[in-house]
Amino acid sequence: MAAAAPRNLRDSLGCRRPVMARLHSVLALPLLTVSLACAPAIQSGARESVVVERLYFGRNVGDTVIVTDSAWAAFVTEIVTPRFPAGLTVWPATGQWRDPNGRIRREPSFVLELVLPTYTDDADRAITAIIAEYKIRFRQEAVLRVRMPAHAGHD
């Protein structure tokens, strides 16, 4: 027998509000809830407005790769997942840009994408903290951050 399809995107991401999340709302604790990184409840076939945050993390200092795959995995486990436990997506990438001397530079990177139900100050603070920690831990000058409105749904 086939498993029933999730009723909405929030269910498929495991974003049903558990008892602790409901208590969090009642107690108004200054912590991020499980629902923070989840897309809003979306009926199958429907599209709902969401906010996508995409972060680009370079792996080099100069021409040397210093952020190994295992260091990245540890960073995601220790820093990113606790702030967005309901879900995220990461993938490797290669970026390029023109440096001040006119040369094309290429760098291996990681991309982190979060689909948020809405833009909130809590989400902004969590993302800012992730960027700050990455810059300190891996001696990076910057992390590219792109925020965009989107529509999400199950097809």
C-alpha positions as CSV (number, residue, x, y, z in Angstrom):
1,M,0.0,0.0,0.0
2,A,1.4,3.4,-1.0
3,A,2.0,6.0,1.7
4,A,-0.4,8.9,1.7
5,A,0.9,12.1,0.2
6,P,1.6,14.9,2.6
7,R,-1.4,17.2,3.0
8,N,0.8,20.3,2.6
9,L,4.4,21.4,2.3
10,R,4.7,22.0,6.0
11,D,3.8,18.4,6.7
12,S,6.2,17.1,4.1
13,L,9.0,19.1,5.7
14,G,8.2,17.7,9.2
15,C,6.9,21.1,10.2
16,R,3.9,20.2,12.2
17,R,3.9,22.3,15.3
18,P,4.9,20.0,18.2
19,V,3.9,20.6,21.8
20,M,7.2,22.4,22.5
21,A,6.6,24.8,19.6
22,R,3.1,25.5,20.8
23,L,4.5,26.1,24.4
24,H,7.2,28.3,22.9
25,S,4.5,30.5,21.4
26,V,2.6,30.7,24.7
27,L,5.7,31.5,26.7
28,A,7.2,33.8,24.0
29,L,10.7,32.6,24.6
30,P,13.3,34.3,22.4
31,L,14.2,31.1,20.5
32,L,13.6,30.2,16.9
33,T,10.8,27.7,16.5
34,V,10.7,24.6,14.5
35,S,8.4,26.4,12.0
36,L,10.9,29.1,11.2
37,A,12.6,27.4,8.2
38,C,9.4,25.7,7.0
39,A,7.4,26.9,4.1
40,P,3.8,27.9,5.0
41,A,1.1,25.2,4.9
42,I,0.5,24.6,1.2
43,Q,-2.2,22.4,-0.2
44,S,-1.2,19.9,-2.8
45,G,-1.1,21.7,-6.2
46,A,-1.4,25.2,-4.6
47,R,1.2,27.9,-4.7
48,E,1.9,30.0,-1.6
49,S,4.2,33.0,-1.2
50,V,7.5,32.3,0.6
51,V,10.9,34.0,1.0
52,V,14.0,32.2,-0.3
53,E,17.3,33.0,1.4
54,R,20.4,31.8,-0.6
55,L,23.9,32.1,0.8
56,Y,27.1,31.6,-1.1
57,F,30.1,30.5,1.0
58,G,33.5,30.6,-0.7
59,R,36.0,27.9,0.2
60,N,39.3,29.6,-0.5
61,V,41.6,32.0,1.2
62,G,43.7,33.3,-1.6
63,D,44.2,30.4,-4.0
64,T,44.1,27.8,-1.2
65,V,41.0,25.7,-0.4
66,I,40.7,25.9,3.4
67,V,37.1,24.8,3.8
68,T,37.2,21.0,3.4
69,D,34.1,18.9,2.8
70,S,34.3,17.7,6.4
71,A,34.8,21.2,7.8
72,W,31.7,22.3,5.9
73,A,29.7,19.3,7.1
74,A,30.6,20.2,10.7
75,F,29.7,23.8,10.2
76,V,26.3,22.9,8.8
77,T,25.7,20.4,11.7
78,E,26.9,22.8,14.5
79,I,25.9,26.2,13.3
80,V,23.2,26.0,10.6
81,T,21.0,23.1,11.6
82,P,20.3,24.3,15.1
83,R,19.1,27.6,13.7
84,F,17.0,26.0,11.0
85,P,16.2,22.5,12.1
86,A,13.1,22.1,10.0
87,G,15.0,22.0,6.8
88,L,17.6,23.4,4.4
89,T,19.3,22.6,1.1
90,V,23.0,22.7,0.3
91,W,25.0,22.1,-2.8
92,P,28.5,22.6,-4.1
93,A,29.1,25.2,-6.7
94,T,31.9,27.1,-8.5
95,G,31.7,30.8,-8.7
96,Q,33.7,33.4,-10.7
97,W,34.2,37.1,-10.6
98,R,36.5,39.8,-12.0
99,D,39.1,41.0,-9.4
100,P,40.3,44.6,-9.2
101,N,43.2,43.8,-11.6
102,G,40.7,42.6,-14.3
103,R,41.5,38.9,-13.9
104,I,38.8,36.3,-13.8
105,R,38.9,34.5,-10.5
106,R,37.2,31.1,-9.9
107,E,36.4,29.6,-6.5
108,P,34.8,26.4,-5.3
109,S,31.8,27.3,-3.0
110,F,28.9,25.9,-1.1
111,V,25.4,27.2,-1.5
112,L,22.9,27.1,1.3
113,E,19.2,27.7,0.6
114,L,16.4,28.3,3.0
115,V,12.7,28.5,2.2
116,L,11.0,30.6,4.8
117,P,7.2,31.2,5.3
118,T,7.9,34.9,5.7
119,Y,10.8,37.2,6.3
120,T,11.2,37.7,10.1
121,D,13.7,39.5,12.4
122,D,14.4,36.1,14.0
123,A,15.3,34.6,10.7
124,D,17.4,37.6,9.8
125,R,19.3,37.4,13.1
126,A,19.9,33.6,12.6
127,I,21.2,34.1,9.1
128,T,23.4,37.0,10.1
129,A,24.9,34.8,12.9
130,I,25.6,32.0,10.4
131,I,27.4,34.4,8.1
132,A,29.4,35.9,11.0
133,E,30.5,32.5,12.3
134,Y,31.5,31.3,8.8
135,K,33.6,34.5,8.2
136,I,35.4,34.1,11.6
137,R,35.8,30.3,11.5
138,F,37.2,30.2,7.9
139,R,38.8,33.6,7.6
140,Q,36.5,34.8,4.9
141,E,36.0,38.4,3.8
142,A,32.3,38.0,2.8
143,V,29.4,35.7,2.2
144,L,27.0,36.6,-0.6
145,R,23.4,36.7,0.6
146,V,20.5,36.8,-1.8
147,R,16.9,37.2,-0.6
148,M,14.0,36.7,-3.0
149,P,10.3,36.3,-3.0
150,A,9.0,33.0,-4.4
151,H,6.1,30.7,-4.7
152,A,6.3,27.1,-3.4
153,G,4.0,24.1,-3.7
154,H,3.8,20.4,-4.4
155,D,3.1,19.2,-7.9
